[in-house]
Amino acid sequence: MAVSRSKILKMQVYTPSGKYVGIVEDIGFEPGTTEIKLFIKTRVGSTLTVDWKDVKTVGDIVILGKEVEIPKAVTPTAVTPTAPTTTTTPTTPTPGPTEKKICPYCGKPATWIPQYKRWYCYNCRKYI
């Protein structure tokens, strides 16, 4: 029996021993093969990829044909603030958002990129 994508999405997934794994988040294909993959959002918030061949049955829930190890969720690490560094004031004014510059190639407005301290034209896709 064929199972449609719309039916299987958001279904609960369990191991053969009855452990809750998570919810089917999506279905995908591996490029260059005919293998179908289930993307499961686990109970701890991580994502688990399971081959379709490892699915035992689909009804009101999905039961896998083998036990799986649920990857642990990635916990964000705390960012420790650092002391601000002192900067010297430049003697020449730095171009900023208040200035406007026009691209000499296309005539469209250019954008100041502070990281590179250069003007960039998104239309021409190059620095000017």
ROSE-4610 file (N, C-alpha, C; in Angstrom, 1 decimal, always signed):
// ROSE-4610
residu = [M/M/M/A/A/A/V/V/V/S/S/S/R/R/R/S/S/S/K/K/K/I/I/I/L/L/L/K/K/K/M/M/M/Q/Q/Q/V/V/V/Y/Y/Y/T/T/T/P/P/P/S/S/S/G/G/G/K/K/K/Y/Y/Y/V/V/V/G/G/G/I/I/I/V/V/V/E/E/E/D/D/D/I/I/I/G/G/G/F/F/F/E/E/E/P/P/P/G/G/G/T/T/T/T/T/T/E/E/E/I/I/I/K/K/K/L/L/L/F/F/F/I/I/I/K/K/K/T/T/T/R/R/R/V/V/V/G/G/G/S/S/S/T/T/T/L/L/L/T/T/T/V/V/V/D/D/D/W/W/W/K/K/K/D/D/D/V/V/V/K/K/K/T/T/T/V/V/V/G/G/G/D/D/D/I/I/I/V/V/V/I/I/I/L/L/L/G/G/G/K/K/K/E/E/E/V/V/V/E/E/E/I/I/I/P/P/P/K/K/K/A/A/A/V/V/V/T/T/T/P/P/P/T/T/T/A/A/A/V/V/V/T/T/T/P/P/P/T/T/T/A/A/A/P/P/P/T/T/T/T/T/T/T/T/T/T/T/T/T/T/T/P/P/P/T/T/T/T/T/T/P/P/P/T/T/T/P/P/P/G/G/G/P/P/P/T/T/T/E/E/E/K/K/K/K/K/K/I/I/I/C/C/C/P/P/P/Y/Y/Y/C/C/C/G/G/G/K/K/K/P/P/P/A/A/A/T/T/T/W/W/W/I/I/I/P/P/P/Q/Q/Q/Y/Y/Y/K/K/K/R/R/R/W/W/W/Y/Y/Y/C/C/C/Y/Y/Y/N/N/N/C/C/C/R/R/R/K/K/K/Y/Y/Y/I/I/I]
num = [1/1/1/2/2/2/3/3/3/4/4/4/5/5/5/6/6/6/7/7/7/8/8/8/9/9/9/10/10/10/11/11/11/12/12/12/13/13/13/14/14/14/15/15/15/16/16/16/17/17/17/18/18/18/19/19/19/20/20/20/21/21/21/22/22/22/23/23/23/24/24/24/25/25/25/26/26/26/27/27/27/28/28/28/29/29/29/30/30/30/31/31/31/32/32/32/33/33/33/34/34/34/35/35/35/36/36/36/37/37/37/38/38/38/39/39/39/40/40/40/41/41/41/42/42/42/43/43/43/44/44/44/45/45/45/46/46/46/47/47/47/48/48/48/49/49/49/50/50/50/51/51/51/52/52/52/53/53/53/54/54/54/55/55/55/56/56/56/57/57/57/58/58/58/59/59/59/60/60/60/61/61/61/62/62/62/63/63/63/64/64/64/65/65/65/66/66/66/67/67/67/68/68/68/69/69/69/70/70/70/71/71/71/72/72/72/73/73/73/74/74/74/75/75/75/76/76/76/77/77/77/78/78/78/79/79/79/80/80/80/81/81/81/82/82/82/83/83/83/84/84/84/85/85/85/86/86/86/87/87/87/88/88/88/89/89/89/90/90/90/91/91/91/92/92/92/93/93/93/94/94/94/95/95/95/96/96/96/97/97/97/98/98/98/99/99/99/100/100/100/101/101/101/102/102/102/103/103/103/104/104/104/105/105/105/106/106/106/107/107/107/108/108/108/109/109/109/110/110/110/111/111/111/112/112/112/113/113/113/114/114/114/115/115/115/116/116/116/117/117/117/118/118/118/119/119/119/120/120/120/121/121/121/122/122/122/123/123/123/124/124/124/125/125/125/126/126/126/127/127/127/128/128/128]
x = [+0.8/+0.0/+0.9/+0.6/+1.4/+0.9/+1.8/+1.5/+1.9/+1.0/+1.2/+2.0/+2.7/+3.6/+2.7/+1.5/+0.6/+0.1/+0.0/-0.5/+0.5/+1.8/+2.8/+3.4/+3.3/+3.9/+3.1/+3.9/+3.4/+3.0/+3.2/+2.9/+4.0/+3.5/+4.4/+5.2/+6.5/+7.4/+7.8/+7.7/+8.1/+9.1/+9.9/+10.8/+10.0/+10.6/+9.9/+9.5/+10.4/+10.1/+9.1/+8.6/+7.5/+8.0/+9.3/+9.9/+9.5/+9.0/+8.7/+10.0/+10.0/+11.2/+10.9/+9.8/+9.5/+8.4/+8.5/+7.4/+8.1/+7.4/+7.9/+7.8/+9.0/+9.1/+9.0/+9.7/+9.7/+10.1/+10.0/+10.5/+11.4/+12.5/+13.4/+14.0/+14.8/+15.5/+16.9/+17.7/+19.2/+19.5/+20.2/+20.5/+21.3/+21.0/+21.7/+21.2/+20.3/+19.7/+18.2/+17.6/+16.2/+15.7/+16.7/+16.4/+15.6/+14.5/+13.7/+14.1/+14.1/+14.6/+13.4/+13.3/+12.3/+13.2/+12.8/+13.4/+12.5/+13.0/+12.2/+12.7/+11.8/+12.2/+12.0/+13.1/+13.1/+12.5/+12.2/+11.6/+12.5/+13.8/+14.8/+15.1/+14.5/+14.6/+15.7/+16.4/+17.3/+16.6/+17.3/+16.8/+17.4/+16.6/+17.1/+16.7/+17.6/+17.3/+17.2/+16.1/+15.9/+15.6/+16.2/+15.9/+14.5/+13.8/+12.5/+12.5/+13.6/+13.6/+13.7/+13.9/+13.9/+12.6/+11.6/+10.2/+9.5/+9.0/+8.3/+6.9/+6.1/+4.7/+4.3/+3.3/+2.7/+1.2/+0.6/-0.8/-1.3/-1.7/-2.0/-0.6/+0.4/+1.7/+2.7/+4.0/+5.0/+5.8/+6.0/+6.8/+8.0/+9.2/+10.4/+10.7/+11.5/+11.9/+13.1/+13.8/+14.9/+15.0/+15.8/+16.0/+16.9/+16.7/+17.6/+18.1/+19.2/+19.8/+19.4/+18.7/+18.3/+19.4/+19.8/+20.9/+20.4/+21.4/+21.1/+20.9/+20.1/+19.9/+21.1/+21.4/+22.5/+22.1/+22.7/+22.4/+23.2/+22.6/+23.4/+24.4/+25.6/+26.6/+26.4/+26.7/+26.5/+27.7/+27.4/+28.4/+28.8/+30.1/+30.6/+31.0/+30.4/+30.7/+32.2/+32.8/+34.2/+34.2/+35.3/+35.4/+35.6/+34.9/+35.0/+36.5/+36.9/+38.2/+38.2/+39.3/+39.3/+39.7/+39.1/+39.4/+39.8/+40.7/+41.1/+40.2/+39.9/+39.1/+39.9/+39.4/+40.1/+40.2/+41.2/+41.4/+40.5/+40.2/+39.4/+38.0/+36.9/+35.6/+35.5/+34.9/+34.6/+33.2/+33.1/+31.8/+30.8/+29.6/+28.7/+27.3/+26.3/+25.0/+24.4/+25.0/+24.4/+24.8/+26.0/+26.4/+25.8/+25.6/+25.1/+26.1/+26.3/+27.2/+26.5/+26.7/+26.1/+27.1/+26.7/+27.6/+27.9/+29.2/+29.6/+29.3/+29.0/+28.8/+27.3/+26.4/+25.0/+24.1/+24.6/+23.9/+23.0/+23.0/+22.1/+22.9/+22.2/+22.8/+23.7/+24.9/+25.8/+25.6/+26.1/+26.0/+27.4/+27.5/+28.7/+28.8/+29.9/+30.2/+31.2/+30.8/+31.8/+32.9/+32.6/+33.5/+34.8/+34.5/+35.6/+35.9/+35.2/+35.4/+35.4/+34.4/+34.3/+32.9/+32.6/+31.3/+31.1/+29.8/+29.5/+28.2/+28.2/+27.0/+26.3/+25.1/+24.4/+23.9/+23.6/+23.1/+24.2/+25.5/+26.6/+27.3/+27.0/+27.7/+29.2/+29.7/+31.1/+31.3/+32.5/+33.0/+33.3/+33.0/+33.4/+34.4]
y = [-1.2/+0.0/+1.2/+2.2/+3.4/+4.4/+5.2/+6.2/+7.5/+8.5/+9.8/+10.6/+11.6/+12.5/+13.3/+13.8/+14.5/+13.7/+12.4/+11.5/+11.3/+11.1/+10.7/+11.9/+13.1/+14.2/+14.4/+14.8/+15.0/+13.7/+12.6/+11.3/+11.0/+10.4/+10.1/+8.8/+8.8/+7.7/+6.9/+5.6/+4.8/+3.7/+3.2/+2.1/+0.8/-0.3/-1.6/-2.0/-1.4/-1.7/-0.7/+0.2/+1.1/+2.4/+2.7/+4.0/+5.1/+6.2/+7.4/+8.0/+8.2/+8.8/+10.3/+10.6/+12.0/+12.0/+13.1/+13.3/+13.4/+12.9/+13.0/+14.4/+15.0/+16.4/+16.6/+15.6/+15.7/+14.4/+14.3/+13.2/+13.7/+12.9/+13.4/+12.3/+12.6/+11.6/+11.9/+10.9/+11.0/+11.2/+12.3/+12.5/+11.3/+10.9/+9.8/+8.4/+8.3/+7.0/+7.1/+5.9/+5.9/+5.7/+6.0/+5.8/+7.0/+6.6/+7.6/+7.7/+8.9/+9.2/+9.9/+9.5/+10.2/+11.1/+12.4/+13.3/+13.5/+13.0/+13.0/+14.0/+14.9/+15.8/+15.0/+14.7/+13.9/+14.6/+13.8/+14.3/+15.3/+15.3/+16.2/+17.4/+17.5/+18.6/+18.5/+17.3/+17.1/+16.5/+16.4/+15.8/+14.5/+13.5/+12.1/+11.7/+11.2/+10.7/+9.2/+8.7/+7.2/+6.8/+5.7/+5.2/+4.6/+4.7/+4.2/+2.7/+2.0/+0.6/+0.1/+1.1/+0.8/+1.1/+1.4/+1.6/+0.3/-0.2/-1.5/-1.4/-0.4/-0.2/+1.2/+1.6/+2.9/+2.7/+3.3/+3.2/+4.6/+4.6/+5.9/+6.5/+5.6/+6.0/+5.3/+5.7/+5.0/+4.2/+2.9/+2.0/+1.6/+1.9/+1.5/+0.0/-0.5/-1.9/-2.2/-1.2/-1.4/-0.3/-0.6/+0.5/+1.5/+2.8/+3.9/+4.6/+5.2/+6.1/+7.5/+8.1/+9.5/+10.5/+11.3/+12.2/+13.3/+13.7/+14.7/+16.0/+16.8/+18.2/+19.0/+19.9/+20.8/+22.0/+22.1/+23.2/+24.4/+25.6/+26.8/+27.1/+27.5/+27.8/+29.3/+29.6/+30.9/+31.8/+33.0/+33.9/+34.8/+34.8/+35.6/+37.0/+38.1/+39.4/+39.7/+40.4/+40.8/+42.3/+42.8/+44.2/+44.9/+46.1/+46.7/+47.2/+47.1/+47.6/+49.0/+49.7/+51.1/+51.3/+52.2/+52.5/+53.9/+54.2/+55.5/+56.1/+57.4/+58.1/+58.4/+58.0/+58.2/+59.7/+60.2/+61.6/+62.0/+61.0/+61.3/+60.6/+61.3/+60.7/+59.4/+58.4/+57.1/+57.1/+56.7/+56.7/+55.8/+56.2/+55.4/+55.5/+55.1/+55.0/+56.4/+57.5/+58.8/+59.3/+58.7/+59.1/+58.2/+58.8/+58.0/+58.0/+56.8/+56.7/+56.0/+56.4/+55.8/+55.0/+53.8/+52.9/+53.6/+53.8/+54.4/+53.5/+52.2/+51.3/+51.2/+51.1/+51.0/+52.1/+53.0/+54.2/+53.9/+52.7/+52.3/+52.7/+52.8/+53.1/+52.0/+52.4/+51.4/+51.3/+50.2/+50.0/+49.9/+50.6/+50.6/+49.3/+48.6/+47.3/+47.6/+47.8/+48.2/+47.2/+45.9/+44.9/+45.0/+45.4/+45.6/+47.0/+47.9/+49.4/+49.7/+49.2/+49.5/+49.6/+50.3/+50.4/+49.2/+48.6/+47.5/+47.7/+47.3/+47.4/+46.1/+45.9/+44.6/+44.3/+45.4/+45.2/+44.6/+45.2/+44.7/+43.6/+43.4/+42.4/+42.5/+43.7/+44.0/+45.2/+45.3/+46.5/+47.6/+48.8/+50.0/+50.9]
z = [+0.0/+0.0/+0.0/-0.9/-1.0/+0.1/+0.6/+1.6/+1.1/+1.1/+0.6/+1.6/+1.0/+1.9/+2.9/+2.4/+3.2/+4.4/+4.2/+5.3/+6.3/+5.9/+6.8/+7.6/+7.0/+7.7/+9.1/+10.1/+11.4/+12.2/+11.6/+12.3/+13.4/+14.5/+15.5/+15.1/+15.5/+15.2/+16.4/+16.4/+17.5/+17.1/+18.0/+17.8/+17.9/+17.5/+17.6/+19.1/+20.0/+21.5/+22.1/+21.3/+21.7/+22.3/+22.1/+22.5/+21.5/+22.1/+21.2/+20.7/+19.4/+18.8/+18.5/+17.8/+17.5/+16.4/+15.6/+14.6/+13.2/+12.2/+10.8/+10.4/+10.1/+9.7/+8.2/+7.5/+6.0/+5.4/+4.1/+3.4/+2.3/+2.0/+1.0/+0.2/-0.8/-1.6/-1.6/-1.7/-1.8/-3.2/-3.6/-5.1/-5.6/-6.8/-7.5/-7.1/-6.2/-5.8/-5.8/-5.5/-5.4/-3.9/-3.0/-1.6/-1.1/-0.3/+0.3/+1.8/+2.3/+3.7/+4.4/+5.7/+6.6/+7.5/+7.6/+8.5/+9.7/+10.9/+12.1/+13.1/+13.6/+14.6/+15.9/+16.6/+17.8/+19.0/+20.0/+21.2/+22.0/+21.7/+22.3/+21.4/+20.2/+19.4/+18.3/+18.2/+17.2/+16.0/+14.9/+13.7/+13.4/+13.1/+12.8/+11.4/+10.6/+9.3/+9.3/+8.8/+8.7/+7.3/+6.8/+5.5/+5.5/+4.4/+4.3/+4.5/+4.1/+4.2/+5.7/+6.6/+8.0/+8.7/+7.9/+8.4/+8.3/+9.5/+9.5/+9.0/+9.6/+9.2/+9.4/+8.6/+8.8/+8.9/+9.9/+10.1/+10.7/+11.9/+12.6/+13.1/+13.3/+13.7/+12.7/+12.9/+12.1/+13.1/+12.8/+13.6/+12.8/+13.4/+12.7/+12.8/+11.9/+11.9/+12.8/+13.3/+14.1/+15.1/+16.2/+17.2/+16.6/+17.1/+16.6/+17.8/+17.7/+18.7/+18.4/+19.4/+19.2/+19.5/+18.5/+18.8/+19.7/+20.6/+21.6/+20.9/+21.5/+21.0/+21.2/+20.3/+20.5/+21.4/+22.5/+23.4/+23.1/+23.0/+22.7/+23.9/+23.5/+24.6/+24.9/+26.2/+26.7/+26.1/+25.7/+25.2/+26.3/+26.5/+27.6/+27.0/+27.5/+27.0/+27.2/+26.3/+26.5/+26.6/+27.2/+27.4/+26.1/+25.9/+24.6/+24.4/+23.1/+22.8/+22.4/+22.7/+22.4/+21.0/+20.3/+18.9/+18.8/+17.8/+17.6/+16.5/+16.7/+15.7/+14.5/+13.3/+12.1/+11.8/+11.1/+10.8/+9.6/+8.7/+7.6/+7.9/+7.5/+7.7/+7.0/+7.7/+7.1/+6.4/+5.2/+4.6/+5.4/+5.5/+6.3/+5.7/+6.5/+5.9/+5.6/+6.1/+5.8/+4.4/+3.9/+2.5/+1.5/+0.3/-0.8/-1.9/-2.5/-3.6/-4.8/-6.0/-7.1/-7.9/-8.3/-9.1/-10.4/-10.8/-12.0/-13.3/-13.0/-14.1/-14.5/-13.5/-13.8/-13.4/-12.5/-12.1/-10.9/-10.3/-9.2/-7.9/-6.8/-5.5/-5.1/-4.5/-4.0/-2.5/-1.9/-0.5/+0.2/+1.3/+2.0/+2.8/+2.7/+3.4/+4.4/+5.7/+6.8/+7.0/+6.9/+7.1/+6.2/+4.9/+3.9/+3.7/+4.3/+4.1/+2.6/+1.9/+0.5/+0.1/-1.0/-1.6/-2.5/-2.5/-3.3/-4.1/-5.3/-6.1/-6.2/-5.7/-5.7/-7.1/-7.9/-9.2/-10.1/-10.1/-10.9/-10.2/-8.9/-8.1/-8.1/-7.8/-7.7/-6.9/-6.3/-5.6/-6.5/-6.1/-7.0/-6.3]
